[in-house]
Amino acid sequence: MGLLSSLGLSSPPPPKTTAPDRTERQKCWEARDQFFACLDKNDILDSIKHGDSASKKCGGELKVFERDCASSWVEYFKKRRVQEYKKAKLLEQMEAEGGQQLSAVTTGIDQAAKK
């Protein structure tokens, strides 16, 4: 018998090691979208940098998001939200200054592969 069980305590179950299935991913994405909608409603972009405010205003949604998604996914989605915002703002700024988006450039190798 281990020390924890002899004290009447149990250890937490081991973390899930299999990849989430389609249903679990969908549940995660829905929780993410609800959390992000709450952040948008409260004008919070970065829930990592402004964690206290995000927890205070969107605590319920955050708990569901953290429950339904792997912790690595939660961190990834939070960071990606900020990166996507910065990318969109940069593109807006470049277009306002007269910049144009470039299409993909094909190389000689690409041309040879098409033949």
MOZI-V308677 format. One record per residue. N is the residue number from 1. RES is the residue in three letters. OMEGA is omega in whole degrees, 0 to 359 (* if undefined). BURIAL is 1 if it has 9 or more other C-alpha atoms within 8 Angstrom, else 0. D_FIRST is the distance of its C-alpha to the first C-alpha in whole Angstrom. Layout:
BEGIN
n,res,omega,burial,d_first
N,RES,OMEGA,BURIAL,D_FIRST
N,RES,OMEGA,BURIAL,D_FIRST
END
This chain:
BEGIN
n,res,omega,burial,d_first
1,MET,179,0,0
2,GLY,181,0,4
3,LEU,182,0,7
4,LEU,182,1,8
5,SER,179,1,7
6,SER,177,0,7
7,LEU,180,0,10
8,GLY,180,0,11
9,LEU,176,0,12
10,SER,178,0,11
11,SER,180,0,13
12,PRO,179,0,16
13,PRO,179,0,17
14,PRO,181,0,18
15,PRO,179,0,22
16,LYS,184,0,24
17,THR,179,0,26
18,THR,179,0,29
19,ALA,179,0,32
20,PRO,177,0,33
21,ASP,184,0,36
22,ARG,181,0,39
23,THR,179,0,38
24,GLU,178,1,35
25,ARG,180,1,38
26,GLN,178,0,40
27,LYS,178,1,38
28,CYS,182,1,37
29,TRP,178,0,41
30,GLU,178,0,42
31,ALA,177,1,40
32,ARG,182,1,41
33,ASP,178,0,45
34,GLN,178,1,44
35,PHE,180,1,43
36,PHE,176,0,46
37,ALA,177,0,48
38,CYS,177,1,47
39,LEU,179,1,47
40,ASP,181,1,51
41,LYS,182,0,52
42,ASN,178,0,51
43,ASP,177,0,52
44,ILE,179,1,49
45,LEU,187,0,49
46,ASP,182,1,46
47,SER,174,1,43
48,ILE,181,0,41
49,LYS,181,0,44
50,HIS,184,1,45
51,GLY,181,1,41
52,ASP,180,0,42
53,SER,179,1,45
54,ALA,179,1,43
55,SER,182,1,40
56,LYS,185,0,42
57,LYS,184,0,45
58,CYS,184,1,43
59,GLY,180,1,39
60,GLY,179,0,39
61,GLU,179,1,40
62,LEU,180,1,38
63,LYS,178,0,34
64,VAL,179,1,35
65,PHE,181,1,36
66,GLU,179,1,33
67,ARG,187,0,31
68,ASP,181,1,33
69,CYS,174,1,33
70,ALA,183,0,31
71,SER,178,0,31
72,SER,178,0,33
73,TRP,180,0,36
74,VAL,180,1,36
75,GLU,180,0,37
76,TYR,182,0,39
77,PHE,179,1,41
78,LYS,179,1,42
79,LYS,181,1,43
80,ARG,179,0,45
81,ARG,181,1,47
82,VAL,180,1,48
83,GLN,180,0,49
84,GLU,178,0,51
85,TYR,180,0,53
86,LYS,179,0,54
87,LYS,180,0,55
88,ALA,179,0,57
89,LYS,179,0,59
90,LEU,178,0,60
91,LEU,177,0,61
92,GLU,181,0,63
93,GLN,180,0,65
94,MET,178,1,66
95,GLU,179,1,68
96,ALA,179,0,69
97,GLU,177,0,70
98,GLY,179,0,72
99,GLY,178,0,69
100,GLN,177,0,69
101,GLN,179,0,66
102,LEU,173,0,66
103,SER,181,0,65
104,ALA,180,0,63
105,VAL,178,0,65
106,THR,180,0,66
107,THR,178,0,66
108,GLY,179,0,68
109,ILE,178,0,65
110,ASP,180,0,65
111,GLN,181,1,68
112,ALA,180,0,68
113,ALA,181,0,65
114,LYS,183,0,67
115,LYS,*,0,69
END
